[in-house]
């Protein structure tokens, strides 16, 4: 069988090569403190833009995930033991970067009894202690839907808690290795009911229909989700799911307007959007 040819990226998906003194400064701090970022592990197309603005999404609990989702470029396998000194290193890095807003995320750690929730909370508290004026978004795993673990994050002090739906209901079993559509909605519902700003996002280009995207928006709004992101899936390697289609900037704008009409407080909808892109705009006004 002939090998499938990779779809040619349209012009609107061209990415700038990272450069600039701000980018280099962030890179130096990340390397010096032996930190991981989803910017590099996830091969994010916005790394140049974000790092040159002096922001980065820091990834805790290592860089090896216990899950193997078919869209994700993060390594999968048996993770190393959790690093108990990581919270202090992350907090010091945030202080050195002078961040007004910090996004934290992590790999899935199904190997740990608490899924890493305890170290998550320690990291957020450490950042707040060293940088009291810094607001935080926690982009969390589903913690297997365990309410007591999600509650640890709810009580951590993060101003925004994000958990991505990733794709539409029909495609979830093909795209995500362990997580379920309804479980992710329930995580969003827990966050929303607690009065913390909730956020989620999905990708286009995996075979979904327009109607399914709108249905996902409705499902998230019903769960209380306030912030929604929509971006183009880009195939990290030949081992990952292929791109089925490219959504145009005009189509992304139409989805943005549709979502605002459904009641989302903020929507980022553009080919190069990723969940933490311009995340500082998603913090509730009372914290700014």
HELIX and SHEET records of a PDB file:
HELIX    1   1 UNK A   11  UNK A   13  5                                   3    
HELIX    2   2 UNK A   21  UNK A   32  1                                  12    
HELIX    3   3 UNK A   38  UNK A   41  1                                   4    
HELIX    4   4 UNK A   47  UNK A   52  1                                   6    
HELIX    5   5 UNK A   86  UNK A   97  1                                  12    
HELIX    6   6 UNK A  117  UNK A  130  1                                  14    
HELIX    7   7 UNK A  143  UNK A  145  5                                   3    
HELIX    8   8 UNK A  147  UNK A  154  1                                   8    
HELIX    9   9 UNK A  172  UNK A  175  1                                   4    
HELIX   10  10 UNK A  181  UNK A  193  1                                  13    
HELIX   11  11 UNK A  210  UNK A  222  1                                  13    
HELIX   12  12 UNK A  249  UNK A  262  1                                  14    
HELIX   13  13 UNK A  279  UNK A  282  5                                   4    
HELIX   14  14 UNK A  285  UNK A  287  5                                   3    
SHEET    1   A 8 UNK A  36  UNK A  37  0                                        
SHEET    2   A 8 UNK A  57  UNK A  60 -1                                        
SHEET    3   A 8 UNK A 101  UNK A 106  1                                        
SHEET    4   A 8 UNK A 135  UNK A 139  1                                        
SHEET    5   A 8 UNK A 160  UNK A 162  1                                        
SHEET    6   A 8 UNK A 197  UNK A 204  1                                        
SHEET    7   A 8 UNK A 227  UNK A 232  1                                        
SHEET    8   A 8 UNK A 266  UNK A 269  1                                        
SHEET    1   B 2 UNK A  64  UNK A  65  0                                        
SHEET    2   B 2 UNK A  75  UNK A  76  1                                        
END                                                                             
